[in-house]
């Protein structure tokens, strides 16, 4: 997973290695596709959180695409606040829920 700051969809430097490894795995096996699921914490409206989750997912898609993986091998979806990783209304839970999950299929 890639975690984001509050109200942000910029990929932090610490996650560049995960992006690179994902790219390399997809290069090694051209049958792989990538599913990127964008998530947000519970703050904000449902519509806003769905849009923010989509922006997070798309930022990961763009990063993998820039390395050379075709967009037709990548799917992006937003769940907004609907699938939290952590339950709670505090900074720890919110930090775990502001993420994009990457799944190779």
N, C-alpha and C positions, 0 to 999 in steps of 0.2 A: 504494500500500500504506500501511497504518497500522501503525506499530510500537508495541509495548507493553513496559513494564517487566517484569522478572522476576516470574513468578507473579501477574500482574495483567491485568485486562481493561478498565481505565479508559482512555477515549480522551483523549489529551493535547490541550491547547489548540491546539498547532501543526497538528493535523489537522482542525480545525473547517472550514477553508476547503475542504478536499477533500470533506468531507461536504456542504457547501453547494453546491459545483459539481456534485456528483453529483445532488443534489436538483434543481438547475436544469435539468440535461440531461434528467432524467426527466420534469420538468414540460413541457419543450419538445417532447418526443417521447413520447407516451403509449404507444407500442409498445415502448419500452425496458423491459427487466427488469434486475434487478441480482442478480448472484451474489456472495455474500460468502463467501470461504474462510478459515477460521480455522486458524492454525498455531501450533506451539510449538517450543521448542528440544528437544534430546534428553534433557534432565534430567527425571527423574520416570518413573513407570510409563506404559505405553501407554494404559491406561484414564484415568489422570489427565490426560495430555497431550491425549487426544481431548476430554475434558470441558472443559479449559481453552481449547482451540481453538474449541469451540462457544460458550463464554462470550464469547470475543473477537468471533466472528462476530455473535453476537446483540447485543452492545453496539453494533456498527455498524448493524445492522438497526434497533434502537430509535432511534438518532440520526436516521436517514433517515426513519423513520416519524414521529417527533416534528415533523419539518418538513412533513409532509403527504403522504408517499407511502404508498399502501396496501400492507399486508403481502403481499397476494396478488401483488404485482409483485416481491417480493424472496425469494430463496432463500438459505439459510445452511447451510453444511456445514463440518465439521471434518476436517482431515487430521492433526491432532496433529503428531507429529514426522516423519510419513511422507514429506513433500515439502519437504525443506529447501531454502532459497534458497542457503545457504552451507554448505559441508562443513567440518567441523572441530569440535574440542572446546575452544573458547576463547571469550572474551567477545565478540570481534568476530563470529564465526559465530553464536553464540547470539543476539546482538542482532538480526541480520538475519533469523533464523528465527522470532522472536516477533512475528508479524504477522497482519494480516487483509488479504487481497487482494480488491480490488473490481473486478468486470468487468461492464460494461454489455453487454447482448446485445440 
